[in-house]
Amino acid sequence: MMKYMLYIVLVLTALSFNTPSMAADGFIDGLEDVPVMEGLQQLPNDAISFGNEESRLVEAILVSDNLKFAKVEKFYKDTLPQMGWIFQGKKNNHLLFYRDRESLEIIKLESKPLKIRITAKSKN
């Protein structure tokens, strides 16, 4: 048991180290449960975040000079379910996830350079 706890602490410590391409804490500002994929950078001046205990709306723009949307899609389809998000499907360049009473959309806005918008909002 102690061995596993030490392992978990080491993994969490390793994950807490940031690279220049990640947000300050490795997650999207305002979305503490949606990581910034390595190679993407969040544009801080394009973020929208407001809400209260009952609902929220958070929108972030992320960019990359060298990633393709297919890699971003794979990363979030593999990663978000570990955080409780359920993949609902893809239409064109629009990914949709649900969790509890929230939806999360990832939309490719531009290809070169890659520009995506991630929006989380409460469902009423």
N, C-alpha and C positions, 0 to 999 in steps of 0.2 A: 504494500500500500504506500509506504513512504517513498519507495523507488518511483512509483507513478506520479506522486505529488511533485517530486523533484523534477521529473521529466516535464510535467505541465508547466512548472515555474520557468524552466529553461526555454521551453517553446514560446511561452508568452513574452519572456524577456527578449528573445530573438525577434519576435514579431513587432516589438515596440520600437526597434531601431528604425529610423526613417531614412529614406533616400531623398535627394533633392526633388525628385519628381512626385513626391507624395505630399498630401496636406500635412499640417503640423502633427497630427496624431495618427496619420495613416488612413483616416476616414474622411468622407466628404463633410465639409462644414455644415452643421445642422442635421446631419444624418449619421449619428454615431455608430450605426449598424450597417453602413454601406461603405466598403473600403474603396480607396482610390487605387486602381490597378497600376502596377509599376509601369512606367512609361507614359502615363497620363498626368497632366497637370490641371488642377482646378483653377479657373479664372476667378479670382476673388471679387472683382468688381461686377461680375455678372450673376452673382448668387442672389436668390430670393428666399427668404425664410420668415414665415410668420405662423402663428397659431396659438393655441391654448391647450388646456388639459384634454379637451374633447376632440379637437381636430387640428390639423396642421397642413401646411403646404410648404414644401422645400424644393427649390429648383437650383441646379448647379450646371455649369458648362465646363466641360473638360476637353482638353486638346492634346494632340500628340503629333509630332513631326514625322514619326516613323512607324506607328502602329497602323494596322488595318482593322476595320470594324469586325471582321471574322474572329480575330484574336480577342477583342474586347467582348464580343458576344460569348465566346467560349468561357472566358474568365468569369463573367458574371453568372452565366448559367451553371457553372461548377461551384461558385463561391456563395452566391446568395441563398441557395437552399440550406446551407449550413447555418444560416442566420434566421431561418424560419420563413424565408420568402419562397413562394411556390410559383414556378414558371408556368405561365398560362398560354404562351404561344408567341409567335413572331409573325408579323405582317410587314412585308418589305423590309425596311431597316428600323423597325419598331419592335422592341421586346417588351413584354408585359409580365409583371409579377404581382402576386397578391399575398398579403399576410394579415390575419385578423381583419381589421376594418380599414386597411390601407392598400393602395395600389402604388406600384413603382413602375415607371416607364423609362426606358432607355432608348433614345432616338438618335440616329446618325443624322447630323445636320449638314456636314460637309465631309468630303473624302480626303482632299489634299489641301492643307493639312487636315487630319482627322479632327472633327469637332462633334462632340456628342452632348446631349442634354439629358440629365437624369432628374426626374420629377417624382417626388413622393407626395401623395395626398390622401387624406382621410376620405373614406366613403361614408356617406350619410345614409 
